[in-house]
Structures are given as structure tokens and as C-alpha cells.
């Protein structure tokens, strides 16, 4: 299961739309490792003023790896987090999350190229 959804949020979803704040809170509470990686990258990018910040450290275990995969594979979760943090997200392998300034079009385009993906490959990441 991707998210642990509180009953009140599930009831709201059954009767209408769910706002971003409630959904983001659900993601934060359900996927704490993914939340911490993304929020720390946002802080890092904000401090440095760089076009992007990325995570190069593999997750500590399979549960953490699964959180990143579930969070970033979901268009709904990714979109809500992008709106919440005011960034654009990108993902390579099982852990290389990157947060981009909204204006960093060229840096984002380069990050998501096949070339960048190939250059990011390492033998220890084959089974991630």
C-alpha cells in the first residue's frame, strides 16, 4: 500500500475532492523517509540558491527505498509535493531524487536525459 490514509481523509475523498494540504500531510505521515529526503533537498537548494539539489546516498533499507519509489512514481504525490514545495522533482535509479527551481528548465532537461541516466549507473545500483 502506498499510503496510510486516515479514515477522515478517506471519507472526504468518497464525498468530494481532497485538498493539497490534506493530501500532502498524508504523504508526509505515510512516507517519512521520502518526505525527509525531499524536504532536506528543498532546504539545501534554497540555502545555496543553486538550480537544483540532489540526493546521492542510497536509502538505508528496502522500506526506505520503497517509500521513494512509491512517492515519485505517483503522479498525484509528485504533483502535490511539487506544488507544496514550489519545486520540480526528478528521479533516477532507486534513490537519486533531485529538486529543481521552477525556472531551472535546462538543468532539469539535462537531468532527465538518457545520457544522464546512463552516466549515473554504477555496478552497486544494478539491483536497486
One Martini backbone bead per residue (centre of mass of N, CA, C, O) as a GRO file, in nm:
protein
  128
    1UNK     BB    1   0.097   0.036   0.023
    2UNK     BB    2   0.140   0.372  -0.018
    3UNK     BB    3  -0.085   0.466   0.198
    4UNK     BB    4  -0.189   0.602   0.506
    5UNK     BB    5  -0.534   0.646   0.552
    6UNK     BB    6  -0.736   0.829   0.704
    7UNK     BB    7  -1.069   0.816   0.757
    8UNK     BB    8  -1.137   1.119   0.704
    9UNK     BB    9  -1.001   1.126   0.424
   10UNK     BB   10  -1.162   0.902   0.294
   11UNK     BB   11  -1.437   1.037   0.329
   12UNK     BB   12  -1.372   1.289   0.160
   13UNK     BB   13  -1.309   1.134  -0.106
   14UNK     BB   14  -1.601   1.008  -0.133
   15UNK     BB   15  -1.744   1.320  -0.143
   16UNK     BB   16  -1.471   1.448  -0.275
   17UNK     BB   17  -1.234   1.654  -0.262
   18UNK     BB   18  -0.882   1.687  -0.205
   19UNK     BB   19  -0.663   1.868  -0.061
   20UNK     BB   20  -0.332   1.929  -0.058
   21UNK     BB   21  -0.281   1.947   0.248
   22UNK     BB   22  -0.398   1.668   0.319
   23UNK     BB   23  -0.227   1.502   0.123
   24UNK     BB   24   0.053   1.589   0.221
   25UNK     BB   25   0.017   1.485   0.509
   26UNK     BB   26  -0.015   1.190   0.425
   27UNK     BB   27   0.258   1.160   0.295
   28UNK     BB   28   0.434   1.243   0.533
   29UNK     BB   29   0.321   1.016   0.731
   30UNK     BB   30   0.366   0.759   0.532
   31UNK     BB   31   0.662   0.892   0.404
   32UNK     BB   32   0.921   0.987   0.586
   33UNK     BB   33   1.170   0.943   0.411
   34UNK     BB   34   1.086   1.091   0.157
   35UNK     BB   35   1.025   1.356   0.294
   36UNK     BB   36   1.312   1.410   0.408
   37UNK     BB   37   1.464   1.417   0.145
   38UNK     BB   38   1.304   1.641   0.003
   39UNK     BB   39   1.312   1.864   0.224
   40UNK     BB   40   1.625   1.878   0.238
   41UNK     BB   41   1.666   1.960  -0.059
   42UNK     BB   42   1.509   2.219  -0.047
   43UNK     BB   43   1.686   2.356   0.166
   44UNK     BB   44   1.951   2.337   0.010
   45UNK     BB   45   1.863   2.498  -0.239
   46UNK     BB   46   1.782   2.754  -0.088
   47UNK     BB   47   2.063   2.815   0.041
   48UNK     BB   48   2.235   2.812  -0.239
   49UNK     BB   49   2.067   2.883  -0.516
   50UNK     BB   50   2.048   2.657  -0.686
   51UNK     BB   51   1.893   2.483  -0.934
   52UNK     BB   52   1.991   2.218  -0.770
   53UNK     BB   53   1.921   1.919  -0.571
   54UNK     BB   54   2.081   1.606  -0.469
   55UNK     BB   55   2.067   1.257  -0.412
   56UNK     BB   56   2.345   1.007  -0.339
   57UNK     BB   57   2.205   0.834  -0.115
   58UNK     BB   58   2.123   0.547  -0.023
   59UNK     BB   59   1.909   0.375   0.119
   60UNK     BB   60   1.906   0.191   0.422
   61UNK     BB   61   1.645   0.038   0.300
   62UNK     BB   62   1.368  -0.107   0.159
   63UNK     BB   63   1.157   0.080   0.280
   64UNK     BB   64   1.284   0.345   0.183
   65UNK     BB   65   1.293   0.277  -0.115
   66UNK     BB   66   0.986   0.240  -0.144
   67UNK     BB   67   0.907   0.527  -0.078
   68UNK     BB   68   1.040   0.666  -0.315
   69UNK     BB   69   0.902   0.508  -0.539
   70UNK     BB   70   0.608   0.571  -0.464
   71UNK     BB   71   0.621   0.881  -0.461
   72UNK     BB   72   0.757   0.921  -0.763
   73UNK     BB   73   0.540   0.733  -0.925
   74UNK     BB   74   0.329   0.944  -0.839
   75UNK     BB   75   0.160   1.196  -0.974
   76UNK     BB   76   0.008   1.302  -0.725
   77UNK     BB   77   0.244   1.323  -0.528
   78UNK     BB   78   0.441   1.484  -0.695
   79UNK     BB   79   0.254   1.728  -0.750
   80UNK     BB   80   0.200   1.806  -0.454
   81UNK     BB   81   0.499   1.854  -0.379
   82UNK     BB   82   0.562   2.067  -0.586
   83UNK     BB   83   0.353   2.270  -0.484
   84UNK     BB   84   0.438   2.287  -0.187
   85UNK     BB   85   0.761   2.358  -0.254
   86UNK     BB   86   0.816   2.495  -0.539
   87UNK     BB   87   0.900   2.249  -0.734
   88UNK     BB   88   1.093   2.017  -0.916
   89UNK     BB   89   1.093   1.672  -0.992
   90UNK     BB   90   1.340   1.406  -0.990
   91UNK     BB   91   1.446   1.065  -1.114
   92UNK     BB   92   1.697   0.816  -1.026
   93UNK     BB   93   1.673   0.521  -0.982
   94UNK     BB   94   1.636   0.456  -0.621
   95UNK     BB   95   1.754   0.772  -0.508
   96UNK     BB   96   1.786   1.010  -0.722
   97UNK     BB   97   1.690   1.294  -0.604
   98UNK     BB   98   1.549   1.602  -0.742
   99UNK     BB   99   1.552   1.959  -0.698
  100UNK     BB  100   1.392   2.227  -0.874
  101UNK     BB  101   1.372   2.506  -0.997
  102UNK     BB  102   1.125   2.635  -1.192
  103UNK     BB  103   1.360   2.779  -1.388
  104UNK     BB  104   1.534   2.492  -1.444
  105UNK     BB  105   1.504   2.369  -1.737
  106UNK     BB  106   1.786   2.276  -1.835
  107UNK     BB  107   1.869   2.102  -1.590
  108UNK     BB  108   1.629   1.911  -1.612
  109UNK     BB  109   1.670   1.810  -1.898
  110UNK     BB  110   1.950   1.686  -1.836
  111UNK     BB  111   1.868   1.487  -1.601
  112UNK     BB  112   1.643   1.328  -1.807
  113UNK     BB  113   1.842   1.195  -1.976
  114UNK     BB  114   1.987   0.920  -2.098
  115UNK     BB  115   2.274   1.008  -2.039
  116UNK     BB  116   2.239   1.064  -1.735
  117UNK     BB  117   2.148   0.781  -1.662
  118UNK     BB  118   2.402   0.632  -1.757
  119UNK     BB  119   2.609   0.801  -1.580
  120UNK     BB  120   2.458   0.695  -1.304
  121UNK     BB  121   2.575   0.425  -1.328
  122UNK     BB  122   2.628   0.144  -1.101
  123UNK     BB  123   2.694  -0.161  -0.991
  124UNK     BB  124   2.548  -0.118  -0.700
  125UNK     BB  125   2.260  -0.036  -0.869
  126UNK     BB  126   2.134  -0.282  -1.022
  127UNK     BB  127   1.944  -0.378  -0.748
  128UNK     BB  128   1.747  -0.113  -0.679
   0.00000   0.00000   0.00000
